[in-house]
Amino acid sequence: MDLDPIRLDFVPTARLRRLAMVAGLAVALAVVTSHGELLVVAVVPLVLLVGVPRSGVPTGAEVSVALSTARCVEGDEVELVLTVRADGCDRVQAEPVAPPWSELTYLGASREGHETVARWTLVPGRWGRHRVGPVRLRVHAGGGAYLARASLEVGDLVVYPAAAALARAVAPIELAAPLGEHPSRSVGSGVEFAGVRPYAQGDRQRDVDWRVSARHGDLFVRQYAAERAFDLVLVLDTELDAGEPGRSSLDLTVRAATGLVQTYLRSHDRVGLVTFGGPLRWLTPATGPRQLYRVTEALMSVRPDPSELDAGSVGYGLDHLPRGLLPRRAFVALLTPLLDDGPLDAVRLMLERGFTPLVIDVLTASPAVPPKSKDAALAVRTWRMQREALTLELGNLGVAVLDWDGAAELTGGLVHAMRAARPGGRP
């Protein structure tokens, strides 16, 4: 491991200053009072001061501080290793600064010769780009009489969101794409059984169902459901974020989107992404590892940096979304906390363009009500009634709403919701 040199500026510690003060007072009192026996008190401090000369204190050290990885997922363990090599130092102490919403555990330190190695484990609890460090270094020398302080930069840690749990990729029965892994109502060369029919010229012998044929005295062949691909477009409402950090609506939105993207891309489906509420961004539906990387990077940008907030970037609604972005038979899923009329306007726009979206409600928090506050209680009741009215309006539009608490498995809810919400793109 390469070590970088740093300069150490040692200063006397409080211990050394106390020794000098005791020696000075003893000598001064002996002179003022003419009592030479008081000089005995100054002997021990003076001997200690002479025994730790400043000339023996080092002027620099070689250090290295690094993370075991620069990228991880929420909940992963990342190791932080600090190496300090300094001749003439007695003891090395270090205290790294952990990023918010993370857990830092000290594993211990080992020393061999003039080299000290300290280790910590860092467990990030929230996705995003976090700054790790600095590491506050304290180097002791001269038997604890001198102390040098230094600040060591570590670097950035990119924490990707954890994926929501999905057992498998589910899709509506009516699919139009020609190739894929999802069974449809169309008969084709899939693997899922779809029924039997009388034998016709040209049918393969291996498709003959001999049991049914023997029962009816005529040849029958098995039919299989054709396997179709699935176009999924995720629409993320990023305007408002409610709830505690790590469990907020935006955190759940990104985790649900991550789980959906990974699961459906693994099934060779095409996945696209649209974010609104903040800056309007979109990715055309595609498949493959490259699309997974593009979508993941886009999700990491959902929570803006402070510099972007200061810049006052202007966001646009979905009405600025290019019409050609959504495939004709795409399935649209809208992830939103349902905190304002923005999701309702987005659903109406999707309906106008021929798409019936599925709405996934990611809000799990509710406003705290101060005790004995009638006005606050009334405000919370009004807020709940507004959310119920919004959900009712979505139901009247024929849009299915799926509640997700961030912990439940999404596959079961998607199966029922997709039966009510058909893919869009009216012919």
WOSULFEN-V905916 format. One line per field, one symbol per residue. ss: DSSP state (h for helix, s for strand, l for the rest). psi: psi as a letter, one per 30 degrees, with the letter a starting at -180 (. if undefined). burial: I if it has 16 or more other C-alpha atoms within 10 Angstrom, else O. A space follows every 10 residues. Layout:
# WOSULFEN-V905916
ss=???
psi=???
burial=???
This chain:
# WOSULFEN-V905916
ss=lllsssslll sslhhhhhhh hhhhhhhhhh hhhllhhhhh hhhhhhhhhh hllhhhllls ssssssslll ssslllssss ssssslllss ssssssllll lsssssssss ssllssssss sssslllsss ssssssssss sllllsssss ssssssssss llllllllll llllllllll lsssssssss ssssssssll llllhhhslh hhhhhhllls ssssssssll ssssssslll llllllllhh hhhhhhhhhh hhhhhhllls ssssssllll ssssssllhh hhhhhhhhhh lllllhhhhh hllllllhhh llhhhlllll ssssssllll lhhhhhhhhh hhlllllsss slllllllll lllhhhhhhh hhhhhhhhhh hhhhhhllll sssllllllh hhhhhhhhhh lllllll
psi=kkkkklkkjk lkleeeeeee eeeeeeeeee eefgjffffe efeeeeeeee filfffklfl lklkklkflf kalkflkkkk kkkkjkkgke kkkkjljkll hlkkkkfllk kjbgkkkkkl kkjkgklajk kkaljjkjkk lhggfkkkkl kkkdakkjjk kkklkkelkl llejkfkeka gkkafkkbha fkkfallkkl kfkkeffkje eeeeefglkk lkkkkkkllk jkkkjkjgek kklkkfglee eeeeeeeeee eeeeefgglk klkkklebkj llkkklllee eeeeeeeeef gejlleeeee fhkklllffg kkegeklegl kkkjjlfhfa feeeeeeeee eeggkjlkkj jgkfllkkjk khjeeeeeee eeeeeeeeee eeeeeffgkk kkkkgfelkf eeeeeeeffe jllaik.
burial=OOOOOOOIOI IOOOOIOOII OIIIOIIOOI OOOOOOOIIO OIOOIOOOIO OIOIOOIIOI IIIIIOIOOO OIIIIIIIII IIIIIIIIIO IIOIOIOIIO OOOIOOOOIO OOOOIIIIII IIIIIIIIII IIIIIOIIII IIOIIIIIIO OIIIOOIIII IIIIIIOOII IIIIIIOOOI IIIIOIIIOI OIOIOOOOIO OOOOOOOIII OIOOOOOOII IIIIIIIIII IIIIIIIIIO IIOOOOIIII IIIIIIIIII IIIIIIIIII IIIIIIIIII IIIIIIIOOO IIOOIIOIII OIIOOOOOOO OOOOOOOIOO OOOOOIIIII IIIIIIIIIO OIIIOIIIOI IOOIIIIIII IIIIOOOOOO OOOOOOIOOI OOOOOIIOOI IOOIOOOOII IIOIOIOOOI IOOIOOIIOI IIIIIOO
